[in-house]
């Protein structure tokens, strides 16, 4: 037992030297390391370039530069020198602009805008999802640290009561089973302390991994003020989530993008018109300048039949649009359920914290009374042990309720896509 206590003392001493991180710093560091958030940022960058491309096709032509050099053996007729040459160099610059594409330009502009909105919403959703995981790990460290303190207090109380019981047994005021019962309680308290110390070490390692540290990291203590009421009503929360919630915004934007893609496929049934200009130069040197030709071409085409490839693409686009619309409709129906569950979850956790606080006050008073009565010989050791166990359970319940409230708030904020309390 002495070796066990020495190990616990070394573990507590080592934890004092751990690096400590605040919640704000943990959120900042963890977000940049989350693969899902990095992927969401990449999707935003891709969507930005797709949006630029959709704008540029309205005002800029596509330009192509090309050159080719050929060696002939034996010499072959060269169009620049008009005689056989062993070398022939050809260079060309061409520019093409689509005059009419059946509305596909406008459809792509709409699709790229919707895709950009979806990417921004996805980035916000990934950021809050990463923050939710980080806060869970951060609060796990705080909760396990508090639970370890509760376990140490239980060990201390058991040691004190064991000393009292032994003194009463020596004086004949109590029987030998009292000290045996308290020795059993002390052993159970020490085992619980070992479990909580192990859980604390594991949670510190998990927090370190989350923020990119090489080893365990401790969490700076947060305020222990009672949780405040939410600054908005349930109806306002539902309305805000439906309009600004990142997940719902992303689903709505995906539906608009799918509808625009379907309209773009319909444009494949209309004629297409484009104009192109090409300048071609010939010579027997690498930079041809001897002879050059200009060509201006107007091309009009009307697609009649391409072995149903156009119909297949249209069918795929229509299915994608219908699926995106069904998902959007389902999310419109689910927003009330999701927000209500998160809103009521916070309210319930907040009420549970208040109840646990009152329960702790009652358990402390009950233990004090049982301790006094046992010292006076007016009660049995079983009543004292029951009061001590109830006190430890009440303390643990308050810790768990407090941090469950914080996680419930983080879950609601992830749905809404914003912080409800500026200091959070």
Buried (B, 14 or more C-beta within 10 A) or exposed (E): EEEEEEEBEEBEEEBEEBEEBEBEEBBBBBBEBBEBBBEBBEBBEEBBEBBEEBBEBEEEBEEEEEEEBEEEEEBEEBBBBEEEBEBBBBBBBBBBBBEBBBEBBBBBBBBBBBBBBBBBBBBBBBBBBBBBBBBBBBBBBBBBBBBBBBBBBBBEBBBEBBEBBBEBBEEEEBBEEBBBBBBEBBEBBBEBBBBBBEBBBBBBBBBBBBBEBEEBBBBBEBEEEEBEEBEBEBEEBBBBBBEBBBBBBBBBBBBBBBBBBBBBBBBBEEEBBBBBBBEBBBBBEEEBEBBBEEEEEEEEEEEEEEEEEBBEBBEEBBEBBBEBBEBBEEBEEEBBEBBEEBBEBBBBBBEBBBEBBEBBEEBBEBBEBBBEBBBEEEBBBEBBBBBBBBBBBBBBBBBBBBBBBBBBBBBBBBBBBEEBEEEB
